[in-house]
Amino acid sequence: MAERDGTDTERDTLFDGIEKWIIAAKAEAAISRTLEYNFRSGIVQNMAETLHYVEFLIFGVTLLISISIGIYFAKSGGKQKTLEEYLVGNRKISFCPVAISLLVTFQSGISLLGLPVEIYQYGTQIYLGIIGLVTGYILVAVLFVPVLHPLQLTSVYEYLELRFQSRAVRITGSVLGSLFTVMYMAIALFVPSLALEAVTDLSVWISIPLVASVAVLYTMMGGMKAVVWTDVFQFLVMIAGITVVLVKGIIGSGGLLQVWQTCSEQGRVQFLNLDPDPTARQTFWAVTLGTVTSWIGHGISQSGVQRISSTSSIREARKAVLTNLPAAVILETLMALLGLVLFAFYYNQACDPTRAGYIQSSNQLVPYFVTEQMSVVPGFVGLFMACLFSATLSTLSSGLSAVSALIWEDMVDPTLSRTSEVRGTFVTKVTVVCTGVATVGLAFLAMNLKGTITQITIGTLSATSGPLLGVFLLGMILPWANAKSAIVGGFLSFCLCVTMTVGANFAPTPSHNSMLPKVPISGCYVNSSANHSLSVYTNTNTEGYNYTEIYQATPYYNVSASMEDGESPYFDITGMWLFRVSFLWYHLIGVVSAFIIGLLTTLITGGFSDIPAEPRFVLPCIRHMKCFTRNYHASSSILLRSYQGSPLLTSHMQGRSSMRSSFRDKKTGML
């Protein structure tokens, strides 16, 4: 018995010694990681003091060139004195700059910061969105350009009034379209502000108004021509900046083959997730089918149609849309590759900057990488900032021009009996300034949205873009659809999309298995600022050292963090099913719901007994269908024979003819 007691005592003594050694080692590690944290976080916090003057020179030259392009077009040609020149460039811009402008308008700063983060966290499945991109733009070129370009539109929502013979439909569409554009600009505006704040500690209260002011200035002075040609310049800056970051990341990750191997082993390379569950964040079906309608919506949005209408012919417009495709695929590929490079780089370092607390949001991952790895070489950070701001300026200037055209064409001009070109141009320029101010306000609100940039953008904008595209398709596919069906379908679809977006943002219920295993943090210091006193190992006072005090003095060390490195995250899948649907489906849901509700409303209101729409307002494939041509001519003939001489019919036909004649006269300069 005494021998057993001695053995137990020796064992307890041994265990106590091991425990004290472990505690001492962890305390030492905590202090070491504190020094590492101070060193690495200081890179970001003190960047404003360490930036070379070359950074500011490159950034400043980029802004000055953009403004100079606006000044050039304000002083050359017609000097932006007519609405035709100011809003659509006299409809004589060549297809190549229009193609580049289309590209950077919808793939700019949002893609630059958002897509790499999406791939970093959730894998490459979303890259197959290029299938939706290519399919969507081909459909725009083949089906929609032949309908919209011959109408010589300045506001795309003029089509809705011509097609549905209702000013209410046009105004409703214009309001939703303006809301869509302003929201898109606001999101695109706060994106670089996050980067600027991470790099220089410059407050977003300064950076957001600064960027908006530059865009407003050259858009207001140079009109559509300045917007298109600054887009070309800014595209070149974007490509240069992205290339430099990629090269640095690939070198730091051990080469391209090493990047691919690391990402493949950790499950980041995935392309055929055929899960039919709509609540799964990224599936093959969501990123292909779900994005086709998004790109069609971009193509026939006000910004898209304004560029299509700035070309001289249908052929030039089609060339602009199709020429945009190769460049768009290249840019998407570069963004996807950047996401893989970032994952491989930080996985090899075993240090996720977001989980470690180095950055406040994963949306700051790209600028953090630039400041941490590239600030030692003068000019690299400046080139990245020029790249990021160029991407944002392109989106912002396009949106400002689009909204000014909508407000003038749809809301101001129709209420005025006679207005000179000079006065009209002045009003649109004032509108640019006012829209810029409104965008700045919304940008500050957008900073409070939750989620990655890609999720924020697609989810928020689908609430307006989806229902609008559904109304356009209703008019172009269904010749018997009437104004009532357009308004009811668009409104109810908008309510549905808003409900889904708001519910997903303010009552988030992430879908199951929505995130792959995380990047480990065993190689970095963890910022657990939410808990500044981790009282783990409270009874650990050995040899005069109070290790509890040591842990409390290093409040950002989270002992349990390393235990979670190998764990797959678990998400609670409770909550309303509608709010758990992947954001990639939102746009398609908006389109389909608007079309189906519009179709049912047409049936209920007897729209199929009315005269079909004129052939020029429907898709080319519908125009040549025998059922449409036979019913169109038969309905027109029966109506004329049955009510020939009727005052009601005469008044109705004269009203339709007068409205269409006024639009034709307006487009040919007779008014």
Order of alpha helices (4+ residues) and beta strands (2+ residues): alpha-alpha-alpha-alpha-alpha-alpha-alpha-alpha-alpha-alpha-alpha-alpha-alpha-alpha-alpha-alpha-alpha-alpha-alpha-alpha-beta-beta-alpha-alpha-alpha-alpha-alpha-alpha
